[in-house]
C-alpha cells in the first residue's frame, strides 16, 4: 500500500479509525471523513501527517458528490460509517427505520456512486453490512433489512463496476465506541452473554475487522465477496 491513497468514510472512530491506523502503518495515505468535526480533529492528532480530514454527512447526496470532487483520484474506498439502532418491529417509529436506511444504505450507495469515477481501475470498494442480515435477531428487523440491502448492492456492483473490485464486510458483535451510550455494566453483561455463545468465546475488536478490510484491499483476486468477521456468530 506504499503511497496509495485510501478514502475511509467513517474513519474518525471505531473500525474506520483502526483501519486508518493499519493502512498508514503499511505506507498508505488516508482521507477520513465523518459527521463529527471534533472526532475528526482527534483522529488527525492520532494519525499524523499522512491523514487528511473532511466533515461529511453521507445521507446528503450533494455533499457526497462534492466530497469526491475535492478528493480527486484515489486507490481504495472503505465505507464504515453508519448509525445503528433497533427496536420491536411494531413499536419502532417508521421515521427511525427510514433514518437507518438513509444513513447506512443510501450513504454507502452515494459513496459508491460518486466515488467510483475517481477510483483507480485496480482499486477496490469495501462496504459494510452486518451479522443481523444473516442471523435474524428480535428487535433488528430494520437493521437486518438495511444490512441485507448493502450486501446485495456490493455484490451487484462487483459486476457493474468491474474491473474495480467491490466487497462487503459483515461484522458480528464488535466492542467499539458505538455502544458507549450503554451503561457499562449492561454493556459488559451483553458482551459476556454473546461471547459465551460464540465458538471463539469472545466478542470482536475493531482490530479484527480492520484486518479483514486489509485482506479485501490487498487480495486482487477477491471481488463480490461478503466477508463475515463475526466469531462464528452466524453458525450459532
Beta strands, then each sheet from edge to edge (+ up, - down):
strand 1: 5-9
strand 2: 29-34
strand 3: 51-55
strand 4: 74-79
strand 5: 119-128
strand 6: 165-171
strand 7: 174-175
strand 8: 204-205
strand 9: 226-229
sheet 1: 3+ 2+ 1+ 4+ 5+ 6+ 9+
sheet 2: 7+ 8+
end
